[in-house]
Amino acid sequence: MALTITVTGMSCEHCEQTVTEALEDVAGVTSVSVDREAQQATVEGDADPDALVAAVEDAGYEASA
């Protein structure tokens, strides 16, 4: 299953990497693609959407599923 999350607050490549790493640490995630220009992260796997949003917020960014 693919889920696209809106992520705001990313302004550079480092931000993309931080969000990617935060999402990769969530149980059930098999792959992550983050696009700061589109302000989106696409996550493959069977992770809980609330856990994904929480991981992004814990990394310091705003997110909604």
PQR file of N, CA, C, O and H, with PARSE charges and radii, in Angstrom:
ATOM      1  N   MET A   1       0.834  -1.173   0.000 -0.4000 1.5000
ATOM      2  CA  MET A   1       0.000   0.000   0.000 -0.0000 2.0000
ATOM      3  C   MET A   1       0.890   1.251   0.000  0.5500 1.7000
ATOM      4  O   MET A   1       1.888   1.320   0.718 -0.5500 1.4000
ATOM      5  N   ALA A   2       0.512   2.219  -0.807 -0.4000 1.5000
ATOM      6  CA  ALA A   2       1.243   3.484  -0.840 -0.0000 2.0000
ATOM      7  C   ALA A   2       0.396   4.560  -0.167  0.5500 1.7000
ATOM      8  O   ALA A   2      -0.816   4.627  -0.367 -0.5500 1.4000
ATOM      9  H   ALA A   2      -0.298   2.163  -1.391  0.4000 1.0000
ATOM     10  N   LEU A   3       1.035   5.378   0.613 -0.4000 1.5000
ATOM     11  CA  LEU A   3       0.358   6.480   1.290 -0.0000 2.0000
ATOM     12  C   LEU A   3       1.167   7.742   1.062  0.5500 1.7000
ATOM     13  O   LEU A   3       2.386   7.744   1.237 -0.5500 1.4000
ATOM     14  H   LEU A   3       2.020   5.323   0.776  0.4000 1.0000
ATOM     15  N   THR A   4       0.500   8.811   0.674 -0.4000 1.5000
ATOM     16  CA  THR A   4       1.169  10.096   0.500 -0.0000 2.0000
ATOM     17  C   THR A   4       0.825  10.987   1.681  0.5500 1.7000
ATOM     18  O   THR A   4      -0.342  11.171   2.027 -0.5500 1.4000
ATOM     19  H   THR A   4      -0.490   8.810   0.532  0.4000 1.0000
ATOM     20  N   ILE A   5       1.866  11.535   2.287 -0.4000 1.5000
ATOM     21  CA  ILE A   5       1.730  12.419   3.447 -0.0000 2.0000
ATOM     22  C   ILE A   5       2.165  13.815   3.035  0.5500 1.7000
ATOM     23  O   ILE A   5       3.175  13.977   2.351 -0.5500 1.4000
ATOM     24  H   ILE A   5       2.814  11.386   2.005  0.4000 1.0000
ATOM     25  N   THR A   6       1.416  14.812   3.442 -0.4000 1.5000
ATOM     26  CA  THR A   6       1.822  16.194   3.228 -0.0000 2.0000
ATOM     27  C   THR A   6       2.778  16.579   4.355  0.5500 1.7000
ATOM     28  O   THR A   6       2.468  16.409   5.535 -0.5500 1.4000
ATOM     29  H   THR A   6       0.594  14.680   3.998  0.4000 1.0000
ATOM     30  N   VAL A   7       3.946  17.102   3.972 -0.4000 1.5000
ATOM     31  CA  VAL A   7       4.963  17.491   4.952 -0.0000 2.0000
ATOM     32  C   VAL A   7       5.347  18.941   4.686  0.5500 1.7000
ATOM     33  O   VAL A   7       5.807  19.273   3.593 -0.5500 1.4000
ATOM     34  H   VAL A   7       4.197  17.241   3.014  0.4000 1.0000
ATOM     35  N   THR A   8       5.160  19.801   5.677 -0.4000 1.5000
ATOM     36  CA  THR A   8       5.542  21.197   5.513 -0.0000 2.0000
ATOM     37  C   THR A   8       6.707  21.534   6.437  0.5500 1.7000
ATOM     38  O   THR A   8       6.875  20.943   7.504 -0.5500 1.4000
ATOM     39  H   THR A   8       4.786  19.531   6.565  0.4000 1.0000
ATOM     40  N   GLY A   9       7.500  22.495   5.998 -0.4000 1.5000
ATOM     41  CA  GLY A   9       8.635  22.942   6.795 -0.0000 2.0000
ATOM     42  C   GLY A   9       9.979  22.497   6.252  0.5500 1.7000
ATOM     43  O   GLY A   9      11.017  22.878   6.795 -0.5500 1.4000
ATOM     44  H   GLY A   9       7.364  22.975   5.131  0.4000 1.0000
ATOM     45  N   MET A  10       9.986  21.687   5.174 -0.4000 1.5000
ATOM     46  CA  MET A  10      11.253  21.254   4.586 -0.0000 2.0000
ATOM     47  C   MET A  10      11.772  22.355   3.667  0.5500 1.7000
ATOM     48  O   MET A  10      11.030  22.877   2.835 -0.5500 1.4000
ATOM     49  H   MET A  10       9.144  21.377   4.733  0.4000 1.0000
ATOM     50  N   SER A  11      13.054  22.708   3.821 -0.4000 1.5000
ATOM     51  CA  SER A  11      13.606  23.780   2.997 -0.0000 2.0000
ATOM     52  C   SER A  11      14.907  23.412   2.292  0.5500 1.7000
ATOM     53  O   SER A  11      15.439  24.207   1.517 -0.5500 1.4000
ATOM     54  H   SER A  11      13.657  22.284   4.497  0.4000 1.0000
ATOM     55  N   CYS A  12      15.424  22.205   2.556 -0.4000 1.5000
ATOM     56  CA  CYS A  12      16.708  21.838   1.960 -0.0000 2.0000
ATOM     57  C   CYS A  12      16.834  20.322   1.851  0.5500 1.7000
ATOM     58  O   CYS A  12      15.967  19.573   2.300 -0.5500 1.4000
ATOM     59  H   CYS A  12      14.992  21.559   3.186  0.4000 1.0000
ATOM     60  N   GLU A  13      17.933  19.892   1.245 -0.4000 1.5000
ATOM     61  CA  GLU A  13      18.181  18.456   1.084 -0.0000 2.0000
ATOM     62  C   GLU A  13      18.317  17.761   2.438  0.5500 1.7000
ATOM     63  O   GLU A  13      17.889  16.618   2.598 -0.5500 1.4000
ATOM     64  H   GLU A  13      18.638  20.500   0.880  0.4000 1.0000
ATOM     65  N   HIS A  14      18.899  18.436   3.392 -0.4000 1.5000
ATOM     66  CA  HIS A  14      19.041  17.861   4.729 -0.0000 2.0000
ATOM     67  C   HIS A  14      17.658  17.592   5.336  0.5500 1.7000
ATOM     68  O   HIS A  14      17.455  16.571   5.995 -0.5500 1.4000
ATOM     69  H   HIS A  14      19.247  19.365   3.262  0.4000 1.0000
ATOM     70  N   CYS A  15      16.721  18.499   5.115 -0.4000 1.5000
ATOM     71  CA  CYS A  15      15.356  18.303   5.605 -0.0000 2.0000
ATOM     72  C   CYS A  15      14.748  17.046   4.994  0.5500 1.7000
ATOM     73  O   CYS A  15      14.135  16.243   5.698 -0.5500 1.4000
ATOM     74  H   CYS A  15      16.886  19.328   4.580  0.4000 1.0000
ATOM     75  N   GLU A  16      14.917  16.876   3.689 -0.4000 1.5000
ATOM     76  CA  GLU A  16      14.407  15.681   3.013 -0.0000 2.0000
ATOM     77  C   GLU A  16      14.998  14.425   3.640  0.5500 1.7000
ATOM     78  O   GLU A  16      14.282  13.455   3.887 -0.5500 1.4000
ATOM     79  H   GLU A  16      15.415  17.528   3.117  0.4000 1.0000
ATOM     80  N   GLN A  17      16.295  14.443   3.897 -0.4000 1.5000
ATOM     81  CA  GLN A  17      16.967  13.276   4.475 -0.0000 2.0000
ATOM     82  C   GLN A  17      16.458  12.990   5.887  0.5500 1.7000
ATOM     83  O   GLN A  17      16.264  11.832   6.256 -0.5500 1.4000
ATOM     84  H   GLN A  17      16.877  15.231   3.696  0.4000 1.0000
ATOM     85  N   THR A  18      16.243  14.033   6.668 -0.4000 1.5000
ATOM     86  CA  THR A  18      15.740  13.867   8.033 -0.0000 2.0000
ATOM     87  C   THR A  18      14.360  13.224   8.024  0.5500 1.7000
ATOM     88  O   THR A  18      14.096  12.309   8.805 -0.5500 1.4000
ATOM     89  H   THR A  18      16.400  14.974   6.368  0.4000 1.0000
ATOM     90  N   VAL A  19      13.480  13.694   7.148 -0.4000 1.5000
ATOM     91  CA  VAL A  19      12.129  13.139   7.048 -0.0000 2.0000
ATOM     92  C   VAL A  19      12.190  11.698   6.539  0.5500 1.7000
ATOM     93  O   VAL A  19      11.475  10.830   7.040 -0.5500 1.4000
ATOM     94  H   VAL A  19      13.694  14.437   6.514  0.4000 1.0000
ATOM     95  N   THR A  20      13.037  11.447   5.554 -0.4000 1.5000
ATOM     96  CA  THR A  20      13.190  10.091   5.024 -0.0000 2.0000
ATOM     97  C   THR A  20      13.608   9.131   6.127  0.5500 1.7000
ATOM     98  O   THR A  20      13.013   8.064   6.282 -0.5500 1.4000
ATOM     99  H   THR A  20      13.618  12.152   5.147  0.4000 1.0000
ATOM    100  N   GLU A  21      14.616   9.498   6.886 -0.4000 1.5000
ATOM    101  CA  GLU A  21      15.112   8.633   7.956 -0.0000 2.0000
ATOM    102  C   GLU A  21      14.054   8.414   9.029  0.5500 1.7000
ATOM    103  O   GLU A  21      13.912   7.304   9.543 -0.5500 1.4000
ATOM    104  H   GLU A  21      15.100  10.364   6.760  0.4000 1.0000
ATOM    105  N   ALA A  22      13.314   9.460   9.369 -0.4000 1.5000
ATOM    106  CA  ALA A  22      12.258   9.334  10.384 -0.0000 2.0000
ATOM    107  C   ALA A  22      11.190   8.348   9.921  0.5500 1.7000
ATOM    108  O   ALA A  22      10.722   7.522  10.704 -0.5500 1.4000
ATOM    109  H   ALA A  22      13.430  10.362   8.952  0.4000 1.0000
ATOM    110  N   LEU A  23      10.810   8.435   8.658 -0.4000 1.5000
ATOM    111  CA  LEU A  23       9.784   7.541   8.132 -0.0000 2.0000
ATOM    112  C   LEU A  23      10.294   6.109   7.992  0.5500 1.7000
ATOM    113  O   LEU A  23       9.552   5.158   8.240 -0.5500 1.4000
ATOM    114  H   LEU A  23      11.191   9.106   8.022  0.4000 1.0000
ATOM    115  N   GLU A  24      11.550   5.953   7.599 -0.4000 1.5000
ATOM    116  CA  GLU A  24      12.122   4.611   7.448 -0.0000 2.0000
ATOM    117  C   GLU A  24      12.179   3.861   8.777  0.5500 1.7000
ATOM    118  O   GLU A  24      12.196   2.630   8.795 -0.5500 1.4000
ATOM    119  H   GLU A  24      12.152   6.725   7.398  0.4000 1.0000
ATOM    120  N   ASP A  25      12.208   4.589   9.878 -0.4000 1.5000
ATOM    121  CA  ASP A  25      12.277   3.965  11.198 -0.0000 2.0000
ATOM    122  C   ASP A  25      10.931   3.444  11.695  0.5500 1.7000
ATOM    123  O   ASP A  25      10.879   2.740  12.703 -0.5500 1.4000
ATOM    124  H   ASP A  25      12.195   5.589   9.864  0.4000 1.0000
ATOM    125  N   VAL A  26       9.838   3.781  11.000 -0.4000 1.5000
ATOM    126  CA  VAL A  26       8.505   3.338  11.421 -0.0000 2.0000
ATOM    127  C   VAL A  26       8.295   1.890  10.981  0.5500 1.7000
ATOM    128  O   VAL A  26       8.587   1.529   9.841 -0.5500 1.4000
ATOM    129  H   VAL A  26       9.880   4.354  10.181  0.4000 1.0000
ATOM    130  N   ALA A  27       7.791   1.075  11.889 -0.4000 1.5000
ATOM    131  CA  ALA A  27       7.532  -0.339  11.594 -0.0000 2.0000
ATOM    132  C   ALA A  27       6.553  -0.469  10.433  0.5500 1.7000
ATOM    133  O   ALA A  27       5.529   0.211  10.386 -0.5500 1.4000
ATOM    134  H   ALA A  27       7.553   1.368  12.815  0.4000 1.0000
ATOM    135  N   GLY A  28       6.887  -1.356   9.497 -0.4000 1.5000
ATOM    136  CA  GLY A  28       6.007  -1.618   8.362 -0.0000 2.0000
ATOM    137  C   GLY A  28       6.352  -0.857   7.104  0.5500 1.7000
ATOM    138  O   GLY A  28       5.769  -1.116   6.051 -0.5500 1.4000
ATOM    139  H   GLY A  28       7.719  -1.909   9.535  0.4000 1.0000
ATOM    140  N   VAL A  29       7.291   0.084   7.184 -0.4000 1.5000
ATOM    141  CA  VAL A  29       7.679   0.874   6.009 -0.0000 2.0000
ATOM    142  C   VAL A  29       8.682   0.070   5.174  0.5500 1.7000
ATOM    143  O   VAL A  29       9.676  -0.437   5.695 -0.5500 1.4000
ATOM    144  H   VAL A  29       7.765   0.295   8.039  0.4000 1.0000
ATOM    145  N   THR A  30       8.401  -0.038   3.867 -0.4000 1.5000
ATOM    146  CA  THR A  30       9.322  -0.759   2.989 -0.0000 2.0000
ATOM    147  C   THR A  30      10.119   0.194   2.101  0.5500 1.7000
ATOM    148  O   THR A  30      11.245  -0.124   1.718 -0.5500 1.4000
ATOM    149  H   THR A  30       7.593   0.373   3.444  0.4000 1.0000
ATOM    150  N   SER A  31       9.549   1.367   1.764 -0.4000 1.5000
ATOM    151  CA  SER A  31      10.310   2.367   1.010 -0.0000 2.0000
ATOM    152  C   SER A  31       9.695   3.742   1.226  0.5500 1.7000
ATOM    153  O   SER A  31       8.515   3.879   1.552 -0.5500 1.4000
ATOM    154  H   SER A  31       8.634   1.624   2.076  0.4000 1.0000
ATOM    155  N   VAL A  32      10.541   4.765   1.033 -0.4000 1.5000
ATOM    156  CA  VAL A  32      10.132   6.148   1.249 -0.0000 2.0000
ATOM    157  C   VAL A  32      10.684   7.011   0.127  0.5500 1.7000
ATOM    158  O   VAL A  32      11.832   6.848  -0.286 -0.5500 1.4000
ATOM    159  H   VAL A  32      11.499   4.655   0.768  0.4000 1.0000
ATOM    160  N   SER A  33       9.861   7.931  -0.363 -0.4000 1.5000
ATOM    161  CA  SER A  33      10.295   8.924  -1.334 -0.0000 2.0000
ATOM    162  C   SER A  33       9.796  10.280  -0.849  0.5500 1.7000
ATOM    163  O   SER A  33       8.594  10.472  -0.663 -0.5500 1.4000
ATOM    164  H   SER A  33       8.928   8.063  -0.027  0.4000 1.0000
ATOM    165  N   VAL A  34      10.718  11.219  -0.645 -0.4000 1.5000
ATOM    166  CA  VAL A  34      10.360  12.535  -0.120 -0.0000 2.0000
ATOM    167  C   VAL A  34      10.687  13.595  -1.166  0.5500 1.7000
ATOM    168  O   VAL A  34      11.764  13.582  -1.762 -0.5500 1.4000
ATOM    169  H   VAL A  34      11.694  11.063  -0.797  0.4000 1.0000
ATOM    170  N   ASP A  35       9.747  14.514  -1.382 -0.4000 1.5000
ATOM    171  CA  ASP A  35       9.911  15.600  -2.345 -0.0000 2.0000
ATOM    172  C   ASP A  35       9.587  16.920  -1.647  0.5500 1.7000
ATOM    173  O   ASP A  35       8.420  17.247  -1.432 -0.5500 1.4000
ATOM    174  H   ASP A  35       8.872  14.524  -0.897  0.4000 1.0000
ATOM    175  N   ARG A  36      10.633  17.675  -1.295 -0.4000 1.5000
ATOM    176  CA  ARG A  36      10.401  18.923  -0.550 -0.0000 2.0000
ATOM    177  C   ARG A  36       9.678  19.957  -1.390  0.5500 1.7000
ATOM    178  O   ARG A  36       8.908  20.751  -0.851 -0.5500 1.4000
ATOM    179  H   ARG A  36      11.581  17.410  -1.470  0.4000 1.0000
ATOM    180  N   GLU A  37       9.905  19.970  -2.701 -0.4000 1.5000
ATOM    181  CA  GLU A  37       9.248  20.955  -3.575 -0.0000 2.0000
ATOM    182  C   GLU A  37       7.740  20.730  -3.593  0.5500 1.7000
ATOM    183  O   GLU A  37       6.963  21.686  -3.584 -0.5500 1.4000
ATOM    184  H   GLU A  37      10.531  19.324  -3.140  0.4000 1.0000
ATOM    185  N   ALA A  38       7.332  19.471  -3.618 -0.4000 1.5000
ATOM    186  CA  ALA A  38       5.900  19.130  -3.613 -0.0000 2.0000
ATOM    187  C   ALA A  38       5.343  19.073  -2.187  0.5500 1.7000
ATOM    188  O   ALA A  38       4.133  18.957  -1.990 -0.5500 1.4000
ATOM    189  H   ALA A  38       7.962  18.695  -3.625  0.4000 1.0000
ATOM    190  N   GLN A  39       6.226  19.155  -1.208 -0.4000 1.5000
ATOM    191  CA  GLN A  39       5.863  19.058   0.207 -0.0000 2.0000
ATOM    192  C   GLN A  39       5.129  17.755   0.488  0.5500 1.7000
ATOM    193  O   GLN A  39       4.101  17.735   1.165 -0.5500 1.4000
ATOM    194  H   GLN A  39       7.208  19.249  -1.367  0.4000 1.0000
ATOM    195  N   GLN A  40       5.685  16.654  -0.051 -0.4000 1.5000
ATOM    196  CA  GLN A  40       5.053  15.352   0.121 -0.0000 2.0000
ATOM    197  C   GLN A  40       6.078  14.266   0.397  0.5500 1.7000
ATOM    198  O   GLN A  40       7.243  14.354   0.010 -0.5500 1.4000
ATOM    199  H   GLN A  40       6.520  16.670  -0.601  0.4000 1.0000
ATOM    200  N   ALA A  41       5.595  13.241   1.081 -0.4000 1.5000
ATOM    201  CA  ALA A  41       6.363  12.011   1.266 -0.0000 2.0000
ATOM    202  C   ALA A  41       5.454  10.863   0.869  0.5500 1.7000
ATOM    203  O   ALA A  41       4.308  10.787   1.314 -0.5500 1.4000
ATOM    204  H   ALA A  41       4.649  13.169   1.395  0.4000 1.0000
ATOM    205  N   THR A  42       5.962   9.976   0.037 -0.4000 1.5000
ATOM    206  CA  THR A  42       5.208   8.788  -0.349 -0.0000 2.0000
ATOM    207  C   THR A  42       5.856   7.591   0.330  0.5500 1.7000
ATOM    208  O   THR A  42       7.058   7.354   0.209 -0.5500 1.4000
ATOM    209  H   THR A  42       6.893  10.039  -0.325  0.4000 1.0000
ATOM    210  N   VAL A  43       5.027   6.847   1.045 -0.4000 1.5000
ATOM    211  CA  VAL A  43       5.516   5.732   1.845 -0.0000 2.0000
ATOM    212  C   VAL A  43       4.863   4.444   1.352  0.5500 1.7000
ATOM    213  O   VAL A  43       3.643   4.373   1.203 -0.5500 1.4000
ATOM    214  H   VAL A  43       4.051   7.040   1.144  0.4000 1.0000
ATOM    215  N   GLU A  44       5.688   3.428   1.102 -0.4000 1.5000
ATOM    216  CA  GLU A  44       5.197   2.095   0.727 -0.0000 2.0000
ATOM    217  C   GLU A  44       5.290   1.195   1.958  0.5500 1.7000
ATOM    218  O   GLU A  44       6.225   1.297   2.752 -0.5500 1.4000
ATOM    219  H   GLU A  44       6.679   3.486   1.223  0.4000 1.0000
ATOM    220  N   GLY A  45       4.316   0.324   2.095 -0.4000 1.5000
ATOM    221  CA  GLY A  45       4.320  -0.625   3.196 -0.0000 2.0000
ATOM    222  C   GLY A  45       2.984  -0.641   3.897  0.5500 1.7000
ATOM    223  O   GLY A  45       1.992  -0.120   3.388 -0.5500 1.4000
ATOM    224  H   GLY A  45       3.556   0.241   1.450  0.4000 1.0000
ATOM    225  N   ASP A  46       2.967  -1.243   5.069 -0.4000 1.5000
ATOM    226  CA  ASP A  46       1.708  -1.347   5.812 -0.0000 2.0000
ATOM    227  C   ASP A  46       1.790  -0.635   7.169  0.5500 1.7000
ATOM    228  O   ASP A  46       1.176  -1.071   8.143 -0.5500 1.4000
ATOM    229  H   ASP A  46       3.773  -1.666   5.482  0.4000 1.0000
ATOM    230  N   ALA A  47       2.536   0.439   7.221 -0.4000 1.5000
ATOM    231  CA  ALA A  47       2.680   1.209   8.464 -0.0000 2.0000
ATOM    232  C   ALA A  47       1.391   1.954   8.793  0.5500 1.7000
ATOM    233  O   ALA A  47       0.614   2.307   7.906 -0.5500 1.4000
ATOM    234  H   ALA A  47       3.035   0.793   6.430  0.4000 1.0000
ATOM    235  N   ASP A  48       1.187   2.181  10.067 -0.4000 1.5000
ATOM    236  CA  ASP A  48       0.038   2.937  10.547 -0.0000 2.0000
ATOM    237  C   ASP A  48       0.210   4.412  10.153  0.5500 1.7000
ATOM    238  O   ASP A  48       1.229   5.018  10.484 -0.5500 1.4000
ATOM    239  H   ASP A  48       1.818   1.894  10.787  0.4000 1.0000
ATOM    240  N   PRO A  49      -0.769   4.995   9.455 -0.5600 1.5000
ATOM    241  CA  PRO A  49      -0.657   6.403   9.041  0.2800 2.0000
ATOM    242  C   PRO A  49      -0.415   7.361  10.210  0.5500 1.7000
ATOM    243  O   PRO A  49       0.329   8.332  10.072 -0.5500 1.4000
ATOM    244  N   ASP A  50      -1.038   7.093  11.354 -0.4000 1.5000
ATOM    245  CA  ASP A  50      -0.834   7.957  12.519 -0.0000 2.0000
ATOM    246  C   ASP A  50       0.612   7.886  13.007  0.5500 1.7000
ATOM    247  O   ASP A  50       1.167   8.886  13.462 -0.5500 1.4000
ATOM    248  H   ASP A  50      -1.643   6.305  11.466  0.4000 1.0000
ATOM    249  N   ALA A  51       1.219   6.705  12.911 -0.4000 1.5000
ATOM    250  CA  ALA A  51       2.619   6.551  13.317 -0.0000 2.0000
ATOM    251  C   ALA A  51       3.537   7.311  12.364  0.5500 1.7000
ATOM    252  O   ALA A  51       4.545   7.877  12.787 -0.5500 1.4000
ATOM    253  H   ALA A  51       0.768   5.892  12.542  0.4000 1.0000
ATOM    254  N   LEU A  52       3.188   7.324  11.075 -0.4000 1.5000
ATOM    255  CA  LEU A  52       3.993   8.060  10.092 -0.0000 2.0000
ATOM    256  C   LEU A  52       3.944   9.556  10.370  0.5500 1.7000
ATOM    257  O   LEU A  52       4.973  10.232  10.376 -0.5500 1.4000
ATOM    258  H   LEU A  52       2.369   6.864  10.731  0.4000 1.0000
ATOM    259  N   VAL A  53       2.741  10.064  10.598 -0.4000 1.5000
ATOM    260  CA  VAL A  53       2.588  11.493  10.903 -0.0000 2.0000
ATOM    261  C   VAL A  53       3.347  11.838  12.184  0.5500 1.7000
ATOM    262  O   VAL A  53       4.033  12.858  12.244 -0.5500 1.4000
ATOM    263  H   VAL A  53       1.905   9.516  10.592  0.4000 1.0000
ATOM    264  N   ALA A  54       3.227  10.999  13.197 -0.4000 1.5000
ATOM    265  CA  ALA A  54       3.925  11.245  14.467 -0.0000 2.0000
ATOM    266  C   ALA A  54       5.433  11.258  14.271  0.5500 1.7000
ATOM    267  O   ALA A  54       6.125  12.074  14.881 -0.5500 1.4000
ATOM    268  H   ALA A  54       2.670  10.170  13.148  0.4000 1.0000
ATOM    269  N   ALA A  55       5.958  10.365  13.426 -0.4000 1.5000
ATOM    270  CA  ALA A  55       7.399  10.312  13.192 -0.0000 2.0000
ATOM    271  C   ALA A  55       7.897  11.592  12.534  0.5500 1.7000
ATOM    272  O   ALA A  55       8.953  12.111  12.898 -0.5500 1.4000
ATOM    273  H   ALA A  55       5.396   9.703  12.931  0.4000 1.0000
ATOM    274  N   VAL A  56       7.139  12.103  11.564 -0.4000 1.5000
ATOM    275  CA  VAL A  56       7.523  13.350  10.899 -0.0000 2.0000
ATOM    276  C   VAL A  56       7.459  14.515  11.878  0.5500 1.7000
ATOM    277  O   VAL A  56       8.354  15.360  11.898 -0.5500 1.4000
ATOM    278  H   VAL A  56       6.282  11.682  11.268  0.4000 1.0000
ATOM    279  N   GLU A  57       6.409  14.564  12.686 -0.4000 1.5000
ATOM    280  CA  GLU A  57       6.277  15.641  13.661 -0.0000 2.0000
ATOM    281  C   GLU A  57       7.381  15.571  14.720  0.5500 1.7000
ATOM    282  O   GLU A  57       7.894  16.602  15.156 -0.5500 1.4000
ATOM    283  H   GLU A  57       5.682  13.877  12.669  0.4000 1.0000
ATOM    284  N   ASP A  58       7.741  14.363  15.128 -0.4000 1.5000
ATOM    285  CA  ASP A  58       8.839  14.201  16.101 -0.0000 2.0000
ATOM    286  C   ASP A  58      10.169  14.676  15.513  0.5500 1.7000
ATOM    287  O   ASP A  58      11.069  15.086  16.246 -0.5500 1.4000
ATOM    288  H   ASP A  58       7.324  13.525  14.774  0.4000 1.0000
ATOM    289  N   ALA A  59      10.283  14.617  14.176 -0.4000 1.5000
ATOM    290  CA  ALA A  59      11.507  15.076  13.508 -0.0000 2.0000
ATOM    291  C   ALA A  59      11.519  16.599  13.346  0.5500 1.7000
ATOM    292  O   ALA A  59      12.517  17.169  12.906 -0.5500 1.4000
ATOM    293  H   ALA A  59       9.552  14.285  13.581  0.4000 1.0000
ATOM    294  N   GLY A  60      10.405  17.259  13.703 -0.4000 1.5000
ATOM    295  CA  GLY A  60      10.379  18.721  13.685 -0.0000 2.0000
ATOM    296  C   GLY A  60       9.631  19.358  12.526  0.5500 1.7000
ATOM    297  O   GLY A  60       9.776  20.553  12.271 -0.5500 1.4000
ATOM    298  H   GLY A  60       9.594  16.796  14.061  0.4000 1.0000
ATOM    299  N   TYR A  61       8.830  18.563  11.823 -0.4000 1.5000
ATOM    300  CA  TYR A  61       8.084  19.084  10.671 -0.0000 2.0000
ATOM    301  C   TYR A  61       6.591  18.876  10.883  0.5500 1.7000
ATOM    302  O   TYR A  61       6.191  18.063  11.716 -0.5500 1.4000
ATOM    303  H   TYR A  61       8.712  17.592  12.030  0.4000 1.0000
ATOM    304  N   GLU A  62       5.777  19.592  10.148 -0.4000 1.5000
ATOM    305  CA  GLU A  62       4.334  19.424  10.227 -0.0000 2.0000
ATOM    306  C   GLU A  62       3.921  18.393   9.190  0.5500 1.7000
ATOM    307  O   GLU A  62       4.461  18.362   8.085 -0.5500 1.4000
ATOM    308  H   GLU A  62       6.102  20.252   9.471  0.4000 1.0000
ATOM    309  N   ALA A  63       2.956  17.545   9.553 -0.4000 1.5000
ATOM    310  CA  ALA A  63       2.538  16.488   8.623 -0.0000 2.0000
ATOM    311  C   ALA A  63       1.058  16.202   8.773  0.5500 1.7000
ATOM    312  O   ALA A  63       0.467  16.393   9.835 -0.5500 1.4000
ATOM    313  H   ALA A  63       2.517  17.571  10.451  0.4000 1.0000
ATOM    314  N   SER A  64       0.473  15.734   7.665 -0.4000 1.5000
ATOM    315  CA  SER A  64      -0.903  15.236   7.693 -0.0000 2.0000
ATOM    316  C   SER A  64      -1.034  14.143   6.650  0.5500 1.7000
ATOM    317  O   SER A  64      -0.427  14.208   5.581 -0.5500 1.4000
ATOM    318  H   SER A  64       0.953  15.578   6.802  0.4000 1.0000
ATOM    319  N   ALA A  65      -1.836  13.138   6.975 -0.4000 1.5000
ATOM    320  CA  ALA A  65      -2.017  12.007   6.074 -0.0000 2.0000
ATOM    321  C   ALA A  65      -3.291  12.181   5.257  0.5500 1.7000
ATOM    322  O   ALA A  65      -3.620  11.325   4.436 -0.5500 1.4000
ATOM    323  H   ALA A  65      -2.329  13.085   7.843  0.4000 1.0000
TER
END
